[in-house]
Amino acid sequence: MAKVIMIGGGKGGVGKSTVAIALMDYVLSTGDTVSLVESDNSNPDVYKTINKLDVECIISNLDDESGFIKLGRYIEDHPDSTIIVNTAARATENLITYSSMLSDVVAETGHDLIMLWPINRQRDSLELLSDFVEKADGYSSTYAVINTYFGTEEKFSRFSNSKLKNNLTGTIVFPELNDLIADKLVDGRLPIDTTSGMSIAEKSALGRYRRDAHTALKVIHG
């Protein structure tokens, strides 16, 4: 079944872009047809990264109903594709408001609608996810993504001990990428399959990160 995979998060700096880029890399590795919808038109880093690959990608903000209508048409026009939607933090409320529209579209097109919600260890990160889970319609699966950039899984005790965790489809523990390599990728807006300008040790570390990311994401696209 083709999938529409939304990358939420509710706030900036929780790792949405990192997860979106890694997810694109993983889906491409499976041989499936995949495309990107970048909704952060004010800072489209994911679009500028993925646009260097041989895949279709567009920018379409989700600031109002028109944006969701455009997204719905895009989904309708790509019935056999996995579509990854990287959302801007400002779109969080609209992900709830217009969730029924997305639900109607995927019901007609046969896509599976999935939410990946990167979290950090702060209370407001969990509150935003809880609000989404309570109010959004039509998602077959919702996963919290523990971004271990903010610490090991054990340090996410606020989430692990919450009722929220039991109301989700599951939890994905996402690996941390070494800062030296991450800075090179971010500065150059490079996909994570690149080896350009990297030492042997950096290539090895990036390869390990890719393998770990693929393993973590396999649960939603295995």
C-alpha positions in Angstrom: 0.0 0.0 0.0 1.3 3.5 -0.9 1.8 5.8 2.1 1.5 9.4 2.9 4.0 10.0 5.8 3.7 13.3 7.6 6.6 14.6 9.6 5.1 16.6 12.5 6.7 17.8 15.7 4.8 20.9 16.6 7.9 23.1 17.2 11.2 24.0 15.6 14.4 22.2 16.5 13.1 18.8 17.3 14.6 17.1 14.3 11.8 17.1 11.7 14.2 17.8 8.8 16.7 15.2 9.9 14.0 12.5 10.1 12.5 13.6 6.8 15.8 13.3 5.0 16.7 10.0 6.5 13.2 8.6 5.7 13.6 9.7 2.1 16.9 7.9 2.0 15.4 4.7 3.4 12.4 4.6 1.1 14.7 5.2 -1.9 16.8 2.2 -0.7 13.7 0.0 -0.9 13.2 0.8 -4.6 9.7 2.3 -4.0 8.6 5.4 -5.8 8.8 8.3 -3.5 8.3 12.1 -3.6 8.7 15.0 -1.1 6.3 17.8 -0.3 8.1 20.5 1.7 5.7 22.8 3.5 8.3 25.0 5.1 8.5 27.5 2.3 10.3 30.1 4.5 13.3 27.7 5.2 13.0 24.8 2.8 16.2 23.0 3.8 14.8 19.5 3.2 13.6 20.5 -0.3 17.0 22.0 -1.2 18.7 18.7 0.0 16.3 16.2 -1.6 16.1 18.3 -4.8 19.7 17.1 -5.5 18.4 13.6 -5.9 16.6 12.1 -8.8 13.2 12.3 -7.2 10.2 14.5 -7.5 9.9 17.3 -4.8 7.7 20.3 -4.5 7.2 23.2 -2.0 3.7 23.8 -0.8 2.9 25.6 2.4 0.1 24.3 4.7 -0.8 27.6 6.2 -4.5 27.4 5.2 -7.1 25.3 3.6 -5.8 26.0 0.1 -2.5 24.3 1.0 -4.3 21.2 2.1 -6.4 21.1 -1.0 -3.2 21.4 -3.1 -1.7 18.6 -1.0 -4.8 16.5 -1.5 -4.6 16.9 -5.3 -0.9 15.9 -5.2 -1.8 12.7 -3.3 -4.6 12.0 -5.8 -2.2 12.5 -8.7 0.4 10.1 -7.2 -1.7 6.9 -6.4 1.3 4.6 -6.4 3.9 6.8 -4.6 5.0 7.0 -1.1 4.7 10.8 -0.3 6.8 12.3 2.5 5.4 15.6 3.8 7.8 17.7 5.9 5.7 20.1 7.9 6.6 23.5 9.3 6.1 24.1 13.0 3.5 26.8 12.2 1.4 24.1 10.5 0.7 22.1 13.6 -2.8 23.5 14.3 -3.8 23.0 10.7 -2.7 19.4 10.8 -5.6 18.9 13.2 -8.1 21.4 11.6 -7.7 19.8 8.1 -7.0 16.2 9.1 -10.5 15.2 8.0 -9.7 16.4 4.5 -6.6 14.3 4.3 -8.6 11.4 5.7 -11.1 11.7 2.9 -8.3 11.9 0.3 -6.4 8.8 1.5 -9.7 6.8 1.9 -10.3 7.4 -1.9 -6.8 6.9 -3.1 -5.9 3.9 -1.0 -2.9 5.5 0.7 -2.0 4.7 4.3 -1.8 8.0 6.3 1.0 7.9 8.9 2.3 10.6 11.3 5.9 10.6 12.6 6.3 13.1 15.5 9.8 13.8 16.6 10.0 14.8 20.3 12.6 16.2 22.6 12.6 15.8 26.4 10.6 19.0 27.1 7.0 19.0 28.4 5.6 21.2 25.6 6.9 18.7 23.0 4.7 16.0 24.6 1.7 18.3 25.1 1.7 19.2 21.4 1.8 15.5 20.4 -1.0 14.7 22.9 -3.2 17.4 21.5 -2.6 16.0 18.0 -3.4 12.4 19.0 -6.6 13.6 20.8 -8.0 15.8 18.0 -6.6 14.6 14.6 -8.7 12.3 12.3 -7.8 9.7 9.8 -4.3 8.6 10.7 -3.8 4.9 10.6 -0.6 5.2 12.7 1.1 7.8 14.9 4.6 7.3 16.1 6.7 9.3 18.5 10.2 9.6 17.3 12.7 9.9 20.1 15.5 12.0 18.8 18.6 10.7 20.7 20.4 13.9 19.8 18.7 15.1 23.0 20.0 12.2 25.0 19.7 8.4 25.3 16.3 6.7 25.3 16.5 6.3 29.1 16.6 10.1 29.5 13.1 10.5 27.9 11.5 9.4 31.2 8.8 12.0 31.0 7.6 10.4 27.8 8.2 6.8 28.8 6.1 7.2 32.0 3.3 9.1 30.3 -0.2 7.8 29.4 0.5 9.4 26.0 3.0 6.6 25.1 0.2 4.0 25.4 -2.0 5.9 23.0 0.4 5.8 20.1 1.0 3.1 17.5 4.6 2.9 18.6 7.9 4.6 19.4 10.9 5.0 17.0 14.3 5.5 18.6 16.2 7.6 16.1 20.0 7.5 16.0 22.2 10.5 16.6 24.6 11.7 13.9 28.0 13.0 14.9 28.1 16.8 14.9 31.2 17.0 12.7 29.3 15.0 9.9 26.0 16.7 10.6 27.5 20.1 10.1 29.0 19.1 6.8 25.7 17.8 5.6 23.7 20.8 6.8 26.1 23.4 5.5 26.2 21.8 2.1 22.5 20.7 2.2 23.8 17.2 1.2 21.8 14.0 1.2 23.0 11.4 3.7 24.2 9.0 0.9 27.0 11.5 0.0 30.7 10.7 0.6 32.0 13.9 -1.0 34.8 15.5 0.9 34.7 13.0 3.8 37.5 11.1 5.5 37.4 7.3 5.7 36.4 7.6 9.4 33.6 10.1 8.6 32.3 7.8 5.8 32.3 4.9 8.2 30.4 6.9 10.8 27.8 8.1 8.3 27.4 4.6 7.0 26.6 3.3 10.5 24.1 6.2 11.0 22.3 5.4 7.8 22.1 1.7 8.7 20.7 2.5 12.2 18.3 5.0 10.7 17.0 2.5 8.2 16.5 -0.1 10.9 14.6 2.4 13.1 12.3 3.5 10.2 11.7 0.0 8.8 8.8 -0.4 11.2 6.7 2.1 9.2 7.8 1.1 5.7 9.1 -2.4 6.1 
